[in-house]
Amino acid sequence: MRSFNLFNSLVVTAITASILAVTSAQASGVVNVYSARKEALIKPLLDQFSDTTGIKVNLITGKADALLKRLQVEGSATPADLFITVDAGRLHRAKEAGVLKPVSMPLLEETIPKELRDDAGYWYGLTLRARPIIYAKDRVTPSDLSTYEALAEAQWSGRLCLRSSQSVYNQSLVAATIDALGASKTQSWMEGMVKNLSKAPSGGDTDQLKALAAGVCDVTIVNTYYLGRMINSSKQADQNVASKVAVFWPNQTGSGALGRGAHFNVSGAGFTKYGKHPKQAQALLEYLASESAQAWYAEINNEYPVVEGVEISSALKSFGAYKMDSIDLEILGQNNRQAVQLMDRAGWR
């Protein structure tokens, strides 16, 4: 795991102090948020922010693409001050669509690693989500696994489950692979995986885990927080699925692309171009990067904090240590169009 030092601790303390300083004169203010995150995964934090600062938060939730379209249609008439969404690819789309504006936030620039935010300040990562290999414990051993690329090998014929190419999570994984391997090798890798599929791609990440546990396939690629939810679920069926599968961190050893590390992405937020409450929006974004908010996400939704040293959930701890691909996440958005094209050519439906 990444280390946490005194400097990071001082920065987190400074964020908290900044929130209080900014908001002391804005206690009667308001901030309007469009969020692609489900209400249950954002509203408790927003309520805590309001309780702490006195700033009212008006929240509208919806699908990421629908909210982006809404921002485009509303233009300068939009009430939104912040746009919160998941995946660097989607954040890049919002930037390219012209609905965000760059804002320099020195405190967040100090505490959030450069590769997890936009260079110009159009968006900032707020949580990390890992997308490693998940395997069936009774049919696969860790020694059978090595890299994402190895899933294209013949030994996995008829043993692989994948979500469809329409998933932005898969698109971003491919976008990162293009950066690591180049377009030609990336397409060959996907063609090999398509040949190894046990069934046509369908369903979400949770469905891949259920198929894995049911013996439909032996390996898959999903975001770890879906497994974390099943581990912590009150439903016995979910717990049964979780007990049959395990996490493998790919691309951990070797030089170059071979040892680049596991693929991670972010949820994040950006300031809308026509936001009317910049000070309140800044206070909220700094709050979401504070130690208490980061710890809440880690515990409740099993996502990894972007701020180093924040305690993670027991489920995340059980997944073990990892090396993360250090790719600049802006590249995921930049490579998205090419990724989709290559997925189509490879027959990944």
Buried (B, 14 or more C-beta within 10 A) or exposed (E): BEEBEEEBBEBBEBBBEBBEEBBEEBEEBBBBBBBBBEEEBBBEBBEBBBEBBEBBBEBEBBEBEEBBBBBEEBEEEBBBBBBBBBBBBBBBBBBEEEBBBBBEBEBBBBBBBEBBBBEEBBBBBBBBBBBBBBBBEEBBEEEBBBBBBBBBEEEBEEBBBBBBBEBBBBBBBBBBBBBBBEBEBBBBBBBBBBBBBBEEBEBBBBBBBBBBBEEBBBBBBBBBBBBBBBBBBEEEEBEEBBEBBBBBBBBBEEEEBBEBBBBBBBBBBBBBBBBBBBBBBBBBBBBBBBBEBBBBBBBBBBBBBBBBBBEBBEBBEEBEEBBBBEBBBBBBBBBBEBBBEBBEEBEBB
